[in-house]
Amino acid sequence: MITKEATYKKAFENIKEALNLKTAAYEKAVLLAYDKNPRLYEIDNELSVLGAKLVTAALTDGKEGIEALKETSKKLTEEKNSILRENGAEPVEYCCKACLDTGYVGGKICECVKKEAARVMAEELSREMPLIDSKFEDFDLKYYSDKTDENGQNPRRRMTAILKLCKEYVLNFDENTKENLLFMGDAGLGKTHLTLAIVSGVIEKGYLPVYGSAENLFSIIEAEKFAGEGRGSYESILNCDLLVIDDLGAEMATSFTKSVLYNLVNTRILTRKPTIINTNLTMKQIEERYTPRISSRLIGNYEGQKFIGRDIRQQKRLESI
């Protein structure tokens, strides 16, 4: 599982590595410039002598003597930099002007690190799931019938509204976001696609989500618990900017998984951290499979959305035949 801590660590390493490469290239260019231009050594000697004179002048001479020495030093430095640039030794250009690629501004993590962490997260998640292919613009409403059935339900109108909801969820997502979403419906109706689109949008805004199937997330937590390896993954799942539990109900329901699900849902409600859950189960099935305590919290604290229509994967397979 990709944790927030590991992502930030990788982001810092990437920024440091990029700076080290630039610094090494600059230092190499400087050495070559010195080999070609003996005048650089002369300038360094003159600047060293001027430095000693400035110390002495500060103790004995007046302001005019000091200013004259500073002016000479300035001209020598400009001459040196000019020679270095002519020989390809351009000063290191920092990617971030705010932190000068240190990663910190005023003791706080710089925005450049957060952006790099988001990029790393997107890259890592894309290796595990079709993040690139699951964008809002790729969600095709043509696969949902525009006919109203005998129950008064129109799949296309319903899914158009859900698509709008998901886009607005990303648009309004920030550190004050508290909304939880519960996507219900049969397989193949686009729940995972829209959830991944939300994840992509949240990452682009600089936030770090945790996404996984219920089976994988619960397995990670269980393995960590019984291996005695601390609570690193569990804490990351519990405290991430956005938690997405996909395919709830496909995992084996045990007393352990029920306990973990309750703790995740309840704790994130109490700490006001947003969660999205996808499931093929109905609310009644959730209550029967898990506990009334869990279903009660989902009903009271999640915005439920029922996906309707025909299996899109089946429709696409038929199109390809």
C-alpha positions as a Markdown table, in Angstrom:
| # | Residue | x | y | z |
|---|---|---|---|---|
| 1 | Met | 0.0 | 0.0 | 0.0 |
| 2 | Ile | 1.2 | 3.5 | -0.8 |
| 3 | Thr | 1.3 | 5.5 | 2.4 |
| 4 | Lys | 1.4 | 9.3 | 2.9 |
| 5 | Glu | 4.7 | 9.0 | 4.8 |
| 6 | Ala | 6.4 | 7.0 | 2.1 |
| 7 | Thr | 5.1 | 9.4 | -0.6 |
| 8 | Tyr | 6.5 | 12.5 | 1.2 |
| 9 | Lys | 9.8 | 10.7 | 1.8 |
| 10 | Lys | 10.0 | 9.9 | -1.9 |
| 11 | Ala | 9.1 | 13.5 | -2.8 |
| 12 | Phe | 11.9 | 14.9 | -0.6 |
| 13 | Glu | 14.4 | 12.4 | -2.1 |
| 14 | Asn | 13.4 | 13.4 | -5.6 |
| 15 | Ile | 13.9 | 17.1 | -4.9 |
| 16 | Lys | 17.2 | 16.5 | -3.2 |
| 17 | Glu | 18.4 | 14.3 | -6.0 |
| 18 | Ala | 17.5 | 16.9 | -8.6 |
| 19 | Leu | 19.4 | 19.6 | -6.7 |
| 20 | Asn | 22.4 | 17.3 | -6.3 |
| 21 | Leu | 22.5 | 16.6 | -10.0 |
| 22 | Lys | 22.4 | 20.3 | -10.8 |
| 23 | Thr | 25.1 | 21.1 | -8.2 |
| 24 | Ala | 27.3 | 18.3 | -9.4 |
| 25 | Ala | 27.0 | 19.6 | -13.0 |
| 26 | Tyr | 27.8 | 23.1 | -11.9 |
| 27 | Glu | 30.8 | 22.1 | -10.0 |
| 28 | Lys | 32.1 | 20.1 | -12.9 |
| 29 | Ala | 31.7 | 23.1 | -15.2 |
| 30 | Val | 33.5 | 25.3 | -12.7 |
| 31 | Leu | 36.5 | 22.9 | -12.6 |
| 32 | Leu | 36.7 | 22.9 | -16.4 |
| 33 | Ala | 36.5 | 26.7 | -16.5 |
| 34 | Tyr | 39.4 | 27.0 | -14.0 |
| 35 | Asp | 41.5 | 24.7 | -16.2 |
| 36 | Lys | 40.9 | 26.9 | -19.2 |
| 37 | Asn | 41.1 | 30.3 | -17.5 |
| 38 | Pro | 44.0 | 31.0 | -15.1 |
| 39 | Arg | 42.5 | 34.5 | -14.6 |
| 40 | Leu | 39.9 | 32.8 | -12.3 |
| 41 | Tyr | 42.7 | 31.8 | -9.8 |
| 42 | Glu | 44.0 | 35.4 | -9.9 |
| 43 | Ile | 40.6 | 36.8 | -9.1 |
| 44 | Asp | 40.2 | 34.4 | -6.2 |
| 45 | Asn | 43.6 | 35.6 | -4.8 |
| 46 | Glu | 42.6 | 39.2 | -5.2 |
| 47 | Leu | 39.2 | 38.6 | -3.5 |
| 48 | Ser | 41.0 | 36.9 | -0.7 |
| 49 | Val | 43.3 | 39.9 | -0.2 |
| 50 | Leu | 40.4 | 42.3 | -0.4 |
| 51 | Gly | 38.6 | 40.3 | 2.3 |
| 52 | Ala | 41.5 | 40.8 | 4.7 |
| 53 | Lys | 41.7 | 44.5 | 3.8 |
| 54 | Leu | 38.0 | 44.9 | 4.5 |
| 55 | Val | 38.4 | 43.4 | 8.0 |
| 56 | Thr | 41.3 | 45.8 | 8.7 |
| 57 | Ala | 39.4 | 48.8 | 7.2 |
| 58 | Ala | 36.4 | 48.1 | 9.4 |
| 59 | Leu | 38.6 | 48.5 | 12.4 |
| 60 | Thr | 40.7 | 51.4 | 11.3 |
| 61 | Asp | 39.5 | 53.3 | 8.2 |
| 62 | Gly | 36.5 | 55.4 | 7.6 |
| 63 | Lys | 33.4 | 54.6 | 5.5 |
| 64 | Glu | 35.0 | 55.8 | 2.2 |
| 65 | Gly | 37.8 | 53.2 | 2.4 |
| 66 | Ile | 35.4 | 50.4 | 3.1 |
| 67 | Glu | 33.1 | 51.4 | 0.2 |
| 68 | Ala | 36.0 | 51.6 | -2.2 |
| 69 | Leu | 37.1 | 48.0 | -1.3 |
| 70 | Lys | 33.5 | 46.8 | -1.6 |
| 71 | Glu | 33.2 | 48.3 | -5.1 |
| 72 | Thr | 36.5 | 46.6 | -6.2 |
| 73 | Ser | 35.2 | 43.3 | -4.8 |
| 74 | Lys | 31.9 | 43.7 | -6.6 |
| 75 | Lys | 33.7 | 44.2 | -10.0 |
| 76 | Leu | 36.0 | 41.3 | -9.4 |
| 77 | Thr | 33.0 | 39.0 | -8.6 |
| 78 | Glu | 31.2 | 40.2 | -11.7 |
| 79 | Glu | 34.3 | 39.4 | -13.8 |
| 80 | Lys | 34.5 | 36.0 | -12.3 |
| 81 | Asn | 30.9 | 35.2 | -12.9 |
| 82 | Ser | 31.1 | 36.4 | -16.4 |
| 83 | Ile | 34.1 | 34.1 | -17.2 |
| 84 | Leu | 32.2 | 31.1 | -15.5 |
| 85 | Arg | 29.1 | 31.7 | -17.6 |
| 86 | Glu | 31.1 | 32.0 | -20.8 |
| 87 | Asn | 32.4 | 28.5 | -20.0 |
| 88 | Gly | 29.0 | 27.0 | -19.3 |
| 89 | Ala | 29.2 | 27.3 | -15.5 |
| 90 | Glu | 25.8 | 28.8 | -14.9 |
| 91 | Pro | 24.8 | 29.2 | -11.3 |
| 92 | Val | 22.4 | 26.5 | -10.0 |
| 93 | Glu | 18.8 | 27.4 | -10.8 |
| 94 | Tyr | 16.5 | 26.3 | -8.1 |
| 95 | Cys | 13.1 | 24.7 | -9.0 |
| 96 | Cys | 11.5 | 26.4 | -6.1 |
| 97 | Lys | 12.3 | 30.1 | -5.3 |
| 98 | Ala | 10.4 | 29.9 | -2.0 |
| 99 | Cys | 12.5 | 27.1 | -0.3 |
| 100 | Leu | 15.5 | 27.0 | -2.7 |
| 101 | Asp | 14.9 | 23.3 | -3.0 |
| 102 | Thr | 15.3 | 22.6 | 0.7 |
| 103 | Gly | 11.7 | 21.5 | 1.0 |
| 104 | Tyr | 11.0 | 23.8 | 4.0 |
| 105 | Val | 9.8 | 27.4 | 4.4 |
| 106 | Gly | 9.7 | 28.8 | 7.9 |
| 107 | Gly | 10.0 | 25.3 | 9.4 |
| 108 | Lys | 7.0 | 24.0 | 7.4 |
| 109 | Ile | 6.9 | 21.7 | 4.4 |
| 110 | Cys | 7.0 | 23.8 | 1.2 |
| 111 | Glu | 4.2 | 23.7 | -1.4 |
| 112 | Cys | 6.7 | 22.3 | -3.9 |
| 113 | Val | 7.1 | 19.1 | -1.8 |
| 114 | Lys | 3.3 | 18.7 | -1.6 |
| 115 | Lys | 3.1 | 19.0 | -5.4 |
| 116 | Glu | 5.9 | 16.5 | -5.9 |
| 117 | Ala | 4.3 | 14.1 | -3.4 |
| 118 | Ala | 1.0 | 14.3 | -5.3 |
| 119 | Arg | 2.8 | 13.5 | -8.6 |
| 120 | Val | 4.5 | 10.6 | -6.9 |
| 121 | Met | 1.2 | 9.3 | -5.5 |
| 122 | Ala | -0.4 | 9.6 | -9.0 |
| 123 | Glu | 2.5 | 7.7 | -10.5 |
| 124 | Glu | 2.4 | 4.9 | -8.0 |
| 125 | Leu | -1.4 | 4.5 | -8.1 |
| 126 | Ser | -1.3 | 4.4 | -11.9 |
| 127 | Arg | 0.9 | 1.3 | -11.6 |
| 128 | Glu | -1.8 | -0.5 | -9.5 |
| 129 | Met | -5.0 | 0.7 | -11.3 |
| 130 | Pro | -6.1 | 2.4 | -14.5 |
| 131 | Leu | -6.0 | 5.9 | -13.0 |
| 132 | Ile | -5.1 | 7.5 | -16.4 |
| 133 | Asp | -8.0 | 5.8 | -18.2 |
| 134 | Ser | -10.5 | 6.7 | -15.5 |
| 135 | Lys | -11.2 | 10.4 | -16.0 |
| 136 | Phe | -14.4 | 12.3 | -15.9 |
| 137 | Glu | -14.1 | 13.1 | -19.6 |
| 138 | Asp | -13.9 | 9.3 | -20.3 |
| 139 | Phe | -17.2 | 8.6 | -18.5 |
| 140 | Asp | -19.6 | 8.0 | -21.4 |
| 141 | Leu | -23.2 | 8.5 | -20.6 |
| 142 | Lys | -24.3 | 6.9 | -23.8 |
| 143 | Tyr | -24.2 | 3.5 | -22.1 |
| 144 | Tyr | -27.1 | 4.5 | -19.8 |
| 145 | Ser | -30.6 | 4.3 | -21.2 |
| 146 | Asp | -32.5 | 7.5 | -21.6 |
| 147 | Lys | -35.8 | 5.7 | -21.2 |
| 148 | Thr | -37.8 | 6.0 | -18.0 |
| 149 | Asp | -38.8 | 2.5 | -16.6 |
| 150 | Glu | -42.0 | 1.4 | -14.9 |
| 151 | Asn | -40.5 | 2.5 | -11.6 |
| 152 | Gly | -40.0 | 6.1 | -12.8 |
| 153 | Gln | -36.2 | 5.7 | -13.0 |
| 154 | Asn | -34.2 | 7.1 | -15.9 |
| 155 | Pro | -30.6 | 5.7 | -15.9 |
| 156 | Arg | -29.1 | 8.5 | -17.9 |
| 157 | Arg | -30.6 | 11.3 | -15.9 |
| 158 | Arg | -29.6 | 9.6 | -12.7 |
| 159 | Met | -26.0 | 9.0 | -13.8 |
| 160 | Thr | -25.7 | 12.6 | -15.2 |
| 161 | Ala | -26.6 | 13.8 | -11.7 |
| 162 | Ile | -24.0 | 11.5 | -10.1 |
| 163 | Leu | -21.3 | 12.6 | -12.6 |
| 164 | Lys | -22.1 | 16.2 | -11.7 |
| 165 | Leu | -21.9 | 15.4 | -8.0 |
| 166 | Cys | -18.5 | 13.7 | -8.4 |
| 167 | Lys | -17.1 | 16.7 | -10.4 |
| 168 | Glu | -18.3 | 19.1 | -7.7 |
| 169 | Tyr | -16.8 | 16.9 | -5.0 |
| 170 | Val | -13.4 | 17.3 | -6.5 |
| 171 | Leu | -13.9 | 21.0 | -7.2 |
| 172 | Asn | -14.9 | 21.7 | -3.6 |
| 173 | Phe | -12.4 | 19.3 | -2.0 |
| 174 | Asp | -10.1 | 20.9 | 0.5 |
| 175 | Glu | -8.9 | 20.4 | 4.1 |
| 176 | Asn | -12.4 | 21.4 | 5.3 |
| 177 | Thr | -14.2 | 18.8 | 3.2 |
| 178 | Lys | -16.2 | 16.5 | 5.4 |
| 179 | Glu | -18.6 | 14.8 | 2.9 |
| 180 | Asn | -18.6 | 11.0 | 2.7 |
| 181 | Leu | -20.0 | 9.2 | -0.3 |
| 182 | Leu | -21.5 | 5.7 | -0.5 |
| 183 | Phe | -21.8 | 4.4 | -4.1 |
| 184 | Met | -24.2 | 1.4 | -4.4 |
| 185 | Gly | -25.3 | -0.6 | -7.4 |
| 186 | Asp | -24.6 | -3.7 | -9.4 |
| 187 | Ala | -21.2 | -4.5 | -11.0 |
| 188 | Gly | -20.2 | -2.8 | -14.2 |
| 189 | Leu | -22.2 | 0.5 | -13.7 |
| 190 | Gly | -19.2 | 2.8 | -13.3 |
| 191 | Lys | -18.7 | 3.1 | -9.6 |
| 192 | Thr | -15.0 | 2.3 | -9.7 |
| 193 | His | -14.5 | 4.6 | -12.8 |
| 194 | Leu | -16.0 | 7.6 | -11.1 |
| 195 | Thr | -14.2 | 6.9 | -7.8 |
| 196 | Leu | -10.9 | 6.8 | -9.6 |
| 197 | Ala | -11.7 | 10.0 | -11.4 |
| 198 | Ile | -12.3 | 11.6 | -8.0 |
| 199 | Val | -9.0 | 10.2 | -6.8 |
| 200 | Ser | -7.2 | 11.7 | -9.8 |
| 201 | Gly | -8.8 | 15.1 | -9.3 |
| 202 | Val | -7.9 | 15.1 | -5.6 |
| 203 | Ile | -4.3 | 14.2 | -6.3 |
| 204 | Glu | -4.1 | 17.0 | -8.9 |
| 205 | Lys | -5.1 | 19.4 | -6.1 |
| 206 | Gly | -2.2 | 18.2 | -4.0 |
| 207 | Tyr | -4.0 | 15.9 | -1.6 |
| 208 | Leu | -2.9 | 12.3 | -0.9 |
| 209 | Pro | -5.6 | 9.7 | -0.8 |
| 210 | Val | -5.5 | 6.0 | 0.0 |
| 211 | Tyr | -7.3 | 3.8 | -2.4 |
| 212 | Gly | -7.8 | 0.0 | -2.3 |
| 213 | Ser | -10.3 | -2.8 | -2.4 |
| 214 | Ala | -11.8 | -3.7 | 0.9 |
| 215 | Glu | -10.1 | -7.1 | 0.6 |
| 216 | Asn | -6.6 | -5.7 | 0.1 |
| 217 | Leu | -7.0 | -2.9 | 2.7 |
| 218 | Phe | -8.3 | -5.3 | 5.4 |
| 219 | Ser | -5.6 | -7.9 | 4.5 |
| 220 | Ile | -2.8 | -5.3 | 4.9 |
| 221 | Ile | -4.1 | -4.3 | 8.3 |
| 222 | Glu | -4.5 | -7.9 | 9.4 |
| 223 | Ala | -1.0 | -8.9 | 8.2 |
| 224 | Glu | 0.4 | -5.8 | 10.0 |
| 225 | Lys | -1.4 | -6.7 | 13.2 |
| 226 | Phe | -0.4 | -10.3 | 13.4 |
| 227 | Ala | 3.1 | -9.8 | 12.2 |
| 228 | Gly | 3.7 | -7.4 | 15.0 |
| 229 | Glu | 5.0 | -4.7 | 12.7 |
| 230 | Gly | 3.3 | -1.8 | 14.4 |
| 231 | Arg | 0.4 | 0.2 | 13.0 |
| 232 | Gly | 2.0 | 2.2 | 10.1 |
| 233 | Ser | -0.4 | 1.1 | 7.3 |
| 234 | Tyr | -3.4 | 1.3 | 9.6 |
| 235 | Glu | -2.5 | 4.8 | 10.7 |
| 236 | Ser | -2.0 | 5.9 | 7.1 |
| 237 | Ile | -5.4 | 4.5 | 6.1 |
| 238 | Leu | -7.0 | 6.1 | 9.2 |
| 239 | Asn | -5.5 | 9.5 | 8.7 |
| 240 | Cys | -5.1 | 10.0 | 5.0 |
| 241 | Asp | -6.7 | 13.0 | 3.2 |
| 242 | Leu | -9.3 | 10.8 | 1.5 |
| 243 | Leu | -9.9 | 7.1 | 2.0 |
| 244 | Val | -11.5 | 5.1 | -0.8 |
| 245 | Ile | -12.7 | 1.6 | 0.0 |
| 246 | Asp | -13.6 | -0.2 | -3.2 |
| 247 | Asp | -15.8 | -3.3 | -3.6 |
| 248 | Leu | -17.0 | -3.5 | 0.0 |
| 249 | Gly | -18.6 | -6.9 | 0.4 |
| 250 | Ala | -16.3 | -8.9 | -1.9 |
| 251 | Glu | -14.0 | -9.7 | 1.0 |
| 252 | Met | -14.5 | -12.5 | 3.4 |
| 253 | Ala | -16.5 | -11.1 | 6.3 |
| 254 | Thr | -14.9 | -12.1 | 9.6 |
| 255 | Ser | -15.1 | -10.6 | 13.1 |
| 256 | Phe | -11.8 | -8.9 | 12.4 |
| 257 | Thr | -12.8 | -7.3 | 9.2 |
| 258 | Lys | -16.1 | -6.1 | 10.7 |
| 259 | Ser | -14.2 | -4.6 | 13.6 |
| 260 | Val | -11.7 | -2.9 | 11.3 |
| 261 | Leu | -14.5 | -1.5 | 9.1 |
| 262 | Tyr | -16.3 | -0.1 | 12.0 |
| 263 | Asn | -13.2 | 1.5 | 13.4 |
| 264 | Leu | -12.3 | 3.0 | 10.1 |
| 265 | Val | -15.8 | 4.4 | 9.4 |
| 266 | Asn | -16.4 | 5.6 | 13.0 |
| 267 | Thr | -13.0 | 7.2 | 13.6 |
| 268 | Arg | -12.9 | 9.0 | 10.3 |
| 269 | Ile | -16.4 | 10.4 | 11.0 |
| 270 | Leu | -15.3 | 11.6 | 14.4 |
| 271 | Thr | -12.1 | 13.2 | 13.0 |
| 272 | Arg | -14.1 | 14.6 | 10.1 |
| 273 | Lys | -12.0 | 13.0 | 7.4 |
| 274 | Pro | -13.8 | 12.1 | 4.1 |
| 275 | Thr | -14.3 | 8.5 | 3.0 |
| 276 | Ile | -15.8 | 7.0 | -0.2 |
| 277 | Ile | -17.1 | 3.5 | -0.2 |
| 278 | Asn | -18.2 | 1.5 | -3.3 |
| 279 | Thr | -20.3 | -1.7 | -2.9 |
| 280 | Asn | -22.5 | -4.0 | -4.8 |
| 281 | Leu | -24.5 | -4.5 | -1.6 |
| 282 | Thr | -27.8 | -2.9 | -0.7 |
| 283 | Met | -28.1 | -1.2 | 2.7 |
| 284 | Lys | -30.1 | -4.1 | 4.0 |
| 285 | Gln | -27.3 | -6.5 | 2.9 |
| 286 | Ile | -24.7 | -4.3 | 4.5 |
| 287 | Glu | -26.6 | -4.4 | 7.8 |
| 288 | Glu | -27.0 | -8.2 | 7.6 |
| 289 | Arg | -23.4 | -8.8 | 6.5 |
| 290 | Tyr | -21.8 | -6.4 | 9.0 |
| 291 | Thr | -23.6 | -4.9 | 11.9 |
| 292 | Pro | -26.4 | -2.3 | 12.5 |
| 293 | Arg | -23.8 | -0.1 | 14.1 |
| 294 | Ile | -22.0 | 0.2 | 10.7 |
| 295 | Ser | -25.1 | 0.6 | 8.6 |
| 296 | Ser | -26.4 | 3.2 | 11.0 |
| 297 | Arg | -23.3 | 5.3 | 10.5 |
| 298 | Leu | -23.4 | 4.9 | 6.8 |
| 299 | Ile | -27.0 | 6.0 | 6.6 |
| 300 | Gly | -26.5 | 8.9 | 9.0 |
| 301 | Asn | -23.1 | 10.2 | 7.8 |
| 302 | Tyr | -22.7 | 9.2 | 4.1 |
| 303 | Glu | -24.4 | 10.6 | 1.0 |
| 304 | Gly | -25.7 | 7.5 | -0.7 |
| 305 | Gln | -25.9 | 7.3 | -4.5 |
| 306 | Lys | -27.6 | 4.3 | -6.3 |
| 307 | Phe | -26.0 | 3.5 | -9.7 |
| 308 | Ile | -28.5 | 2.1 | -12.2 |
| 309 | Gly | -28.5 | 0.8 | -15.7 |
| 310 | Arg | -27.0 | -2.2 | -17.7 |
| 311 | Asp | -23.5 | -3.6 | -17.2 |
| 312 | Ile | -21.2 | -1.3 | -19.2 |
| 313 | Arg | -18.5 | -3.9 | -19.5 |
| 314 | Gln | -20.9 | -6.4 | -21.1 |
| 315 | Gln | -22.1 | -3.7 | -23.5 |
| 316 | Lys | -18.6 | -2.9 | -24.6 |
| 317 | Arg | -17.8 | -6.6 | -25.1 |
| 318 | Leu | -20.8 | -6.9 | -27.3 |
| 319 | Glu | -19.7 | -3.8 | -29.3 |
| 320 | Ser | -16.3 | -5.4 | -30.0 |
| 321 | Ile | -17.8 | -8.6 | -31.3 |
